[in-house]
C-alpha cells in the first residue's frame, strides 16, 4: 500500500466538488479540476465483497490527490426500503473504518460519511438513531471524523438530526427532506451535471451555523 501524502484540512467555504460512484482516473481528475472542482468524494462498501465495481482503492486515492483534488469518503447505502438497527450500525461502521485504514490507507482526521436515505417507512425512529450512533462510534474509534449525508425518507426530523445524533458534519442531498436544527449543513449537493459526457453529483461547501466545514485530505 502506498502512503497517502497530504494533510487534513478544513474545506473552504464555497469550494466546489463532486461525489462519484466510479473510479476516478488521473485524466478525469484533471477534467474535474478544469471544470472548477477542488475535491472528490468517493465510495466505500458496507461489507466484504459488496459494491465491488465502484469502491475507492489505495491506488485511486493516490491518483486523486496527486492530480490536485482533495479527498473524502462516503459509505454506500443499502437499497431503498432497508431497515436500521444498532447492530447494523456497528457492523457497517466497523467495516467502513477498517476499509478506510487497511484498503485505502486513509489517515485519521478525515471525514468519513454515513449515507442515510431511503429507509423503510415503517422503521422506528429509535432504530434509526441507534444505527447512526453505533456507526458513529465505530468510525470515531478508528480515528476518523464521522459525518452524515442526509437524503430523503430518513424517518428522523430536524430536531432529531441535531439533538439526537452525535455528528458535527452534515451534508445535504439534493432531495433531502430534513434540515438539522441549530447547525444546518456544511455541504449541499445539487442535481447531476455532465463533465465531458460523464454524469457526476456536484457539491458545494457551506460554512454551517456553528462555523464548521468538512474535513478533507489534500496535498499542500
C-alpha positions as CSV (number, residue, x, y, z in Angstrom):
1,X,0.0,0.0,0.0
2,X,1.2,3.5,-0.9
3,X,1.2,6.0,1.9
4,X,-1.3,8.9,1.2
5,X,0.6,12.1,1.4
6,X,-1.1,15.3,2.4
7,X,-2.8,16.9,5.4
8,X,-6.2,17.0,6.8
9,X,-7.7,20.5,6.3
10,X,-11.0,22.3,6.8
11,X,-12.7,22.8,3.4
12,X,-13.0,26.5,2.5
13,X,-16.5,28.0,2.2
14,X,-17.7,27.9,-1.4
15,X,-15.4,25.1,-2.6
16,X,-16.9,23.0,-5.4
17,X,-16.5,19.3,-5.8
18,X,-18.4,16.1,-6.7
19,X,-19.3,12.7,-5.4
20,X,-18.9,9.9,-7.9
21,X,-19.7,6.1,-7.9
22,X,-16.9,5.0,-10.2
23,X,-13.1,5.0,-10.0
24,X,-11.6,8.4,-10.9
25,X,-8.6,8.3,-13.3
26,X,-5.9,10.9,-13.4
27,X,-7.2,12.3,-16.7
28,X,-10.8,12.6,-15.3
29,X,-9.5,14.2,-12.1
30,X,-7.8,16.8,-14.3
31,X,-11.1,17.3,-16.2
32,X,-12.9,17.9,-12.9
33,X,-10.2,20.5,-11.9
34,X,-10.6,22.2,-15.2
35,X,-14.4,22.4,-14.6
36,X,-13.8,24.2,-11.3
37,X,-13.9,21.2,-8.9
38,X,-11.4,21.1,-6.0
39,X,-12.5,17.9,-4.2
40,X,-13.9,14.5,-4.8
41,X,-15.9,12.2,-2.5
42,X,-15.6,8.5,-3.3
43,X,-17.5,5.4,-2.2
44,X,-16.5,2.5,0.0
45,X,-18.5,-0.7,0.6
46,X,-20.8,-1.7,3.5
47,X,-19.4,-5.2,3.8
48,X,-16.8,-7.6,2.3
49,X,-17.5,-8.1,-1.4
50,X,-20.3,-5.5,-1.7
51,X,-20.4,-2.9,-4.5
52,X,-17.1,-4.3,-5.7
53,X,-17.1,-2.3,-9.0
54,X,-17.1,1.2,-7.7
55,X,-15.1,1.2,-4.5
56,X,-12.2,3.5,-3.7
57,X,-8.8,1.9,-3.7
58,X,-5.4,3.0,-2.4
59,X,-4.1,3.5,-5.9
60,X,-7.1,5.6,-6.9
61,X,-6.7,7.7,-3.7
62,X,-3.1,8.4,-4.6
63,X,-4.2,9.4,-8.2
64,X,-6.9,11.8,-6.9
65,X,-4.5,13.5,-4.5
66,X,-1.6,13.7,-7.0
67,X,-3.9,15.3,-9.6
68,X,-4.7,18.1,-7.1
69,X,-8.1,17.2,-5.8
70,X,-8.9,16.9,-2.1
71,X,-10.5,13.6,-1.0
72,X,-13.3,12.5,1.3
73,X,-15.1,9.1,1.7
74,X,-18.7,8.0,1.9
75,X,-20.1,4.5,2.5
76,X,-22.6,3.0,0.1
77,X,-26.2,2.9,1.4
78,X,-28.4,-0.2,1.2
79,X,-31.1,-0.4,-1.4
80,X,-34.3,1.6,-0.9
81,X,-36.6,0.2,1.8
82,X,-33.8,-1.0,4.1
83,X,-34.2,-1.3,7.9
84,X,-31.8,0.0,10.5
85,X,-30.8,-1.1,14.0
86,X,-27.9,-0.6,16.4
87,X,-26.2,-3.9,15.4
88,X,-26.2,-3.0,11.7
89,X,-24.7,0.4,12.6
90,X,-21.9,-1.3,14.4
91,X,-21.3,-3.8,11.6
92,X,-21.3,-1.1,8.8
93,X,-19.3,1.4,10.8
94,X,-16.7,-1.1,11.8
95,X,-16.3,-2.2,8.1
96,X,-16.1,1.5,7.0
97,X,-13.3,2.1,9.5
98,X,-11.3,-1.0,8.6
99,X,-11.7,-0.4,4.9
100,X,-10.5,3.2,5.1
101,X,-7.5,2.1,7.1
102,X,-6.5,-1.2,5.6
103,X,-7.6,-0.8,2.0
104,X,-7.5,2.9,1.2
105,X,-4.8,3.9,3.7
106,X,-6.7,6.9,4.7
107,X,-5.0,8.8,7.6
108,X,-7.0,9.8,10.7
109,X,-8.9,13.0,11.0
110,X,-10.7,12.9,7.6
111,X,-14.5,13.0,7.3
112,X,-16.0,9.6,6.6
113,X,-19.6,10.0,5.6
114,X,-22.6,7.8,6.5
115,X,-25.3,7.8,3.8
116,X,-28.7,8.0,5.4
117,X,-31.6,7.8,2.9
118,X,-34.4,5.6,1.6
119,X,-35.2,3.9,4.9
120,X,-38.2,1.6,5.2
121,X,-41.2,4.0,6.0
122,X,-42.3,1.7,8.9
123,X,-38.9,1.8,10.6
124,X,-38.9,3.0,14.2
125,X,-37.2,6.4,14.8
126,X,-35.3,4.9,17.8
127,X,-33.7,2.3,15.5
128,X,-32.6,4.9,13.0
129,X,-31.0,7.0,15.8
130,X,-29.3,3.9,17.3
131,X,-28.0,2.9,13.9
132,X,-26.4,6.3,13.4
133,X,-25.0,6.4,16.9
134,X,-23.3,3.0,16.7
135,X,-21.9,3.7,13.2
136,X,-20.5,7.0,14.6
137,X,-18.9,5.2,17.5
138,X,-17.1,2.7,15.3
139,X,-15.7,5.2,12.8
140,X,-14.7,7.6,15.6
141,X,-12.8,4.9,17.5
142,X,-10.7,4.3,14.4
143,X,-9.6,7.9,14.4
144,X,-11.8,9.3,11.6
145,X,-14.3,12.1,12.0
146,X,-17.8,10.7,11.4
147,X,-20.1,12.8,9.2
148,X,-23.6,12.2,7.8
149,X,-25.2,12.7,4.4
150,X,-29.0,13.2,4.7
151,X,-31.3,12.3,1.9
152,X,-35.0,11.6,1.7
153,X,-37.1,9.4,3.8
154,X,-34.8,9.3,6.8
155,X,-37.6,8.9,9.4
156,X,-35.9,11.4,11.9
157,X,-36.9,15.1,11.9
158,X,-34.9,18.4,12.1
159,X,-34.7,18.2,15.9
160,X,-33.6,14.6,15.9
161,X,-30.9,15.3,13.4
162,X,-29.1,17.7,15.7
163,X,-30.1,16.8,19.2
164,X,-30.3,13.0,19.0
165,X,-27.4,12.4,16.6
166,X,-23.7,12.9,17.6
167,X,-22.5,14.3,14.3
168,X,-20.9,17.7,13.8
169,X,-20.7,17.5,10.0
170,X,-23.9,17.4,7.8
171,X,-24.2,17.0,4.0
172,X,-27.5,17.8,2.3
173,X,-28.6,15.6,-0.5
174,X,-30.3,17.2,-3.5
175,X,-33.6,15.7,-2.3
176,X,-33.2,16.0,1.5
177,X,-36.3,16.5,3.4
178,X,-34.7,17.3,6.8
179,X,-32.5,20.2,7.9
180,X,-30.6,19.7,11.2
181,X,-31.7,22.2,13.8
182,X,-29.2,24.7,15.0
183,X,-26.2,23.7,12.9
184,X,-27.6,23.3,9.4
185,X,-25.5,21.9,6.6
186,X,-21.8,22.1,5.7
187,X,-22.1,20.8,2.2
188,X,-25.0,20.9,-0.3
189,X,-25.5,18.5,-3.2
190,X,-27.0,19.6,-6.5
191,X,-28.6,17.7,-9.3
192,X,-26.4,15.8,-11.7
193,X,-24.2,17.6,-14.1
194,X,-22.2,16.4,-17.1
195,X,-18.4,16.7,-17.2
196,X,-17.3,15.9,-20.7
197,X,-20.1,13.5,-21.1
198,X,-19.8,11.9,-17.6
199,X,-22.5,12.4,-15.0
200,X,-21.4,13.5,-11.5
201,X,-23.2,14.8,-8.5
202,X,-22.0,18.4,-7.8
203,X,-21.5,19.6,-4.2
204,X,-20.7,23.0,-2.7
205,X,-19.1,23.6,0.8
206,X,-21.0,26.0,3.1
207,X,-19.9,27.2,6.5
208,X,-22.7,26.0,8.8
209,X,-24.4,28.0,11.5
210,X,-21.7,27.0,14.0
211,X,-18.8,27.9,11.8
212,X,-18.0,24.3,10.7
213,X,-16.9,22.9,7.3
214,X,-16.0,19.4,6.1
215,X,-12.6,17.9,6.8
216,X,-10.7,16.6,3.8
217,X,-7.3,15.2,2.9
218,X,-5.3,17.3,0.4
219,X,-1.8,18.0,-0.8
220,X,-0.3,21.4,0.1
